[in-house]
């Protein structure tokens, strides 16, 4: 396996991409990895690396990248928008296809909001054939409310009380002030765009295959009913399963470098294709 750094350019800004090339000189399938939001990207990074290498060991070309405003890519996060995110993903897809003529099939992989953005990209293009989604965010409004709660939790941890309520945080954004969420500043336009996403309200093409994996901390936990509704939106034999893992996209006590149960189910699905 070879791993190369590629720097792509979008409107004068650099998009840092790591490409994992399998031993086969001409792979026919590529997977683009779409990372989650803010600190969730940081905590899940190691799992993304090991998962990308495991996919590559199965003969696929894999590309990981940092959204503009994240990691090593150019840009500030307070400039984030849904359009910029989808443009970044499509830029990587287009690069992989152009630079590797042997690629005939493209899939997208994502965790949490990364899974959501991967899904939206598949809907905006006609060349994405497969999705592997780990704990996807289906309801953007609920997710952004969770994000705001993390700001309240930070206030409690630092100041011992909540000085700025959730509604006041939204009012700040409305007035043009970006709000700090775990060191990442989000603007009102971005807040509205993500809040407006509801994957259950979308129609999905018949040729799109999807593997949806719900992370459960208790193996006896049932499948989320919304995930069941989501899987039913796909007509091309969708897979819905659960995997017992810790929530490694959060700060947890143990070092989490692999999500073995998620990985096993993902590879099993890929082998069945």
C-alpha positions as CSV (number, residue, x, y, z in Angstrom):
1,X,0.0,0.0,0.0
2,X,1.2,3.5,-0.9
3,X,-0.1,6.6,0.8
4,X,0.4,10.0,-0.9
5,X,-0.4,13.6,0.0
6,X,-2.3,15.4,-2.7
7,X,-3.0,19.1,-2.5
8,X,-6.1,20.1,-4.5
9,X,-7.1,23.7,-5.2
10,X,-10.6,25.3,-5.0
11,X,-10.9,29.0,-5.7
12,X,-7.3,29.6,-4.6
13,X,-7.6,27.6,-1.4
14,X,-5.8,24.3,-0.7
15,X,-7.6,21.1,0.0
16,X,-5.4,18.5,1.7
17,X,-6.0,14.9,0.6
18,X,-4.4,11.6,1.6
19,X,-4.8,8.9,-1.0
20,X,-4.3,5.3,-0.1
21,X,-3.3,3.1,-3.1
22,X,-3.7,-0.7,-3.0
23,X,-1.1,-3.1,-4.2
24,X,-3.1,-3.6,-7.4
25,X,-1.9,-1.0,-9.9
26,X,-5.3,-0.4,-11.5
27,X,-8.0,-0.5,-8.9
28,X,-11.6,-0.3,-10.2
29,X,-13.3,1.0,-7.1
30,X,-12.6,4.0,-5.0
31,X,-14.0,5.2,-1.7
32,X,-14.0,8.8,-0.6
33,X,-14.0,9.3,3.2
34,X,-16.0,12.2,4.5
35,X,-15.2,13.3,8.1
36,X,-17.6,14.5,10.8
37,X,-18.0,18.0,12.3
38,X,-15.4,19.9,14.4
39,X,-14.1,18.0,17.4
40,X,-15.8,14.8,16.2
41,X,-13.2,14.8,13.4
42,X,-10.4,15.0,15.9
43,X,-11.5,12.1,18.1
44,X,-12.4,9.8,15.1
45,X,-9.3,10.6,13.1
46,X,-7.4,7.4,14.1
47,X,-10.4,5.2,13.4
48,X,-10.7,6.9,9.9
49,X,-7.0,6.1,9.2
50,X,-7.2,2.4,10.2
51,X,-10.5,2.0,8.3
52,X,-9.1,3.6,5.2
53,X,-6.2,1.2,5.3
54,X,-8.5,-1.8,5.8
55,X,-10.6,-0.8,2.8
56,X,-7.4,-0.3,0.8
57,X,-6.2,-3.8,1.8
58,X,-9.4,-5.1,0.0
59,X,-8.1,-3.6,-3.3
60,X,-9.8,-0.2,-3.2
61,X,-8.3,3.2,-3.7
62,X,-9.3,5.4,-0.7
63,X,-9.1,9.2,-0.4
64,X,-9.4,11.0,2.9
65,X,-9.4,14.8,3.0
66,X,-9.9,17.8,5.3
67,X,-12.8,20.1,4.5
68,X,-11.7,23.7,4.1
69,X,-11.6,25.2,7.5
70,X,-10.6,21.9,9.1
71,X,-7.2,20.2,9.6
72,X,-4.5,21.2,7.2
73,X,-6.8,22.6,4.5
74,X,-7.1,26.4,4.0
75,X,-10.0,28.5,5.1
76,X,-11.6,29.4,8.4
77,X,-14.5,27.4,9.9
78,X,-16.7,30.5,10.3
79,X,-16.8,30.5,6.5
80,X,-18.3,27.1,6.4
81,X,-21.4,26.5,4.3
82,X,-23.2,23.4,3.0
83,X,-22.2,24.4,-0.5
84,X,-18.5,24.6,0.4
85,X,-18.7,21.1,2.0
86,X,-20.4,19.5,-1.0
87,X,-18.0,21.3,-3.4
88,X,-15.0,19.9,-1.4
89,X,-16.4,16.3,-1.6
90,X,-17.1,16.6,-5.3
91,X,-13.7,18.1,-6.0
92,X,-12.0,15.0,-4.4
93,X,-14.3,12.6,-6.3
94,X,-13.6,14.4,-9.6
95,X,-9.8,14.3,-8.9
96,X,-9.8,10.6,-8.1
97,X,-11.7,9.7,-11.2
98,X,-9.6,11.9,-13.5
99,X,-6.2,10.8,-12.0
100,X,-7.2,7.1,-12.0
101,X,-8.9,6.1,-15.3
102,X,-9.2,2.5,-14.1
103,X,-11.8,3.6,-11.5
104,X,-15.2,2.5,-12.6
105,X,-17.1,2.6,-9.3
106,X,-17.2,5.3,-6.6
107,X,-18.5,5.0,-3.0
108,X,-18.7,7.4,-0.2
109,X,-18.1,6.7,3.5
110,X,-19.0,8.9,6.4
111,X,-19.5,9.1,10.1
112,X,-22.2,11.3,11.8
113,X,-22.4,14.6,9.9
114,X,-19.9,13.3,7.4
115,X,-22.4,10.5,6.6
116,X,-25.1,13.1,6.1
117,X,-22.9,15.1,3.7
118,X,-21.9,12.0,1.8
119,X,-25.6,11.2,1.3
120,X,-26.3,14.7,0.0
121,X,-23.4,14.5,-2.4
122,X,-24.7,11.2,-3.7
123,X,-28.0,12.9,-4.4
124,X,-26.4,15.8,-6.2
125,X,-24.4,13.6,-8.5
126,X,-25.2,10.6,-10.7
127,X,-22.0,8.7,-10.4
128,X,-22.0,7.6,-6.7
129,X,-23.0,4.0,-6.5
130,X,-22.5,3.1,-2.8
131,X,-22.8,4.7,0.6
132,X,-21.4,3.3,3.9
133,X,-22.9,5.4,6.7
134,X,-21.9,5.1,10.3
135,X,-24.4,6.6,12.7
136,X,-25.6,9.2,10.2
137,X,-27.3,12.4,11.3
138,X,-30.8,12.3,9.8
139,X,-32.3,15.4,11.5
140,X,-30.1,18.4,11.1
141,X,-32.2,20.6,13.4
142,X,-31.9,18.1,16.3
143,X,-28.2,17.8,15.7
144,X,-27.5,21.6,15.8
145,X,-29.5,21.8,19.0
146,X,-27.1,19.2,20.4
147,X,-24.2,21.3,19.2
148,X,-25.5,24.3,21.0
149,X,-25.8,22.2,24.2
150,X,-22.1,21.6,24.0
151,X,-21.5,25.3,24.3
152,X,-23.8,25.4,27.4
153,X,-21.8,22.5,28.9
154,X,-18.6,24.4,28.3
155,X,-20.0,27.4,30.1
156,X,-20.9,25.3,33.0
157,X,-17.4,23.7,33.1
158,X,-15.5,27.0,32.9
159,X,-17.8,29.4,34.7
160,X,-19.9,27.2,36.8
161,X,-23.1,28.5,35.3
162,X,-24.8,29.2,32.0
163,X,-24.4,32.9,31.2
164,X,-25.6,32.7,27.6
165,X,-28.7,30.6,26.9
166,X,-29.3,28.6,23.7
167,X,-31.8,31.1,22.4
168,X,-29.3,33.9,23.1
169,X,-26.6,32.0,21.2
170,X,-29.0,31.8,18.2
171,X,-29.7,35.5,18.5
172,X,-26.0,36.2,18.5
173,X,-25.6,34.3,15.2
174,X,-28.6,36.2,13.8
175,X,-26.9,39.5,14.6
176,X,-23.9,38.4,12.6
177,X,-21.7,37.1,15.4
178,X,-20.1,33.6,15.1
179,X,-20.6,31.3,18.0
180,X,-17.8,29.2,19.5
181,X,-18.5,25.5,19.5
182,X,-15.6,23.6,21.0
183,X,-13.1,26.0,19.3
184,X,-15.0,26.1,16.0
185,X,-17.0,29.2,15.1
186,X,-20.2,28.7,13.3
187,X,-22.3,31.4,11.6
188,X,-26.1,31.7,11.3
189,X,-26.2,30.8,7.7
190,X,-24.4,27.5,8.4
191,X,-26.5,26.9,11.5
192,X,-29.7,27.3,9.3
193,X,-28.4,25.2,6.5
194,X,-27.5,22.2,8.6
195,X,-30.7,22.6,10.7
196,X,-32.8,22.4,7.5
197,X,-31.4,19.0,6.6
198,X,-33.8,16.0,7.0
199,X,-32.7,12.9,5.1
200,X,-36.1,11.3,5.6
201,X,-37.6,13.9,3.4
202,X,-35.5,13.0,0.4
203,X,-36.0,10.6,-2.6
204,X,-33.2,8.3,-3.4
205,X,-32.1,6.9,-6.8
206,X,-32.8,3.2,-7.5
207,X,-29.1,2.5,-8.4
208,X,-27.7,3.7,-5.0
209,X,-26.7,1.0,-2.6
210,X,-26.5,1.8,1.1
211,X,-25.1,0.2,4.2
212,X,-26.4,2.0,7.4
213,X,-24.7,1.0,10.6
214,X,-26.0,2.2,14.0
215,X,-23.5,2.5,16.8
216,X,-24.9,1.0,20.1
217,X,-23.2,1.0,23.5
218,X,-25.4,-1.8,24.6
219,X,-25.7,-4.9,22.2
220,X,-29.3,-5.3,23.3
221,X,-30.2,-1.7,22.2
222,X,-32.8,-1.9,19.4
223,X,-32.5,-0.4,16.0
224,X,-33.4,3.3,15.8
225,X,-36.8,3.6,14.2
226,X,-35.7,6.6,12.2
227,X,-32.8,4.5,10.8
228,X,-35.4,1.9,9.8
229,X,-37.4,4.5,8.0
230,X,-34.3,5.8,6.3
231,X,-33.2,2.4,5.1
232,X,-36.7,1.9,3.5
233,X,-36.0,4.9,1.3
234,X,-33.5,2.9,-0.6
235,X,-34.8,0.3,-3.1
236,X,-31.5,-1.3,-4.0
237,X,-31.3,-3.9,-1.2
238,X,-30.2,-1.6,1.6
239,X,-28.4,-3.0,4.7
240,X,-29.3,-1.8,8.2
241,X,-27.4,-3.2,11.1
242,X,-26.0,-2.2,14.5
243,X,-22.5,-2.4,15.8
244,X,-21.4,-2.4,19.5
245,X,-18.8,0.3,19.8
246,X,-18.0,3.2,22.1
247,X,-18.8,6.7,20.9
248,X,-15.3,7.2,19.7
249,X,-16.1,10.6,18.1
250,X,-16.2,12.0,21.6
251,X,-13.5,12.4,24.2
252,X,-13.5,9.0,25.9
253,X,-11.1,7.4,28.4
254,X,-9.8,4.6,26.3
255,X,-7.6,5.0,23.2
256,X,-9.7,4.0,20.2
257,X,-7.7,3.3,17.1
258,X,-10.1,0.8,15.5
259,X,-13.8,0.3,15.4
260,X,-13.6,-3.4,14.7
261,X,-17.3,-4.2,14.8
262,X,-18.2,-1.4,12.5
263,X,-15.3,-2.3,10.2
264,X,-16.2,-6.0,10.1
265,X,-19.8,-5.3,9.1
266,X,-18.7,-2.7,6.5
267,X,-16.2,-5.1,4.9
268,X,-18.7,-7.9,4.9
269,X,-21.2,-5.7,3.1
270,X,-18.5,-4.7,0.5
271,X,-17.6,-8.3,-0.1
272,X,-21.3,-9.1,-0.8
273,X,-21.5,-6.5,-3.6
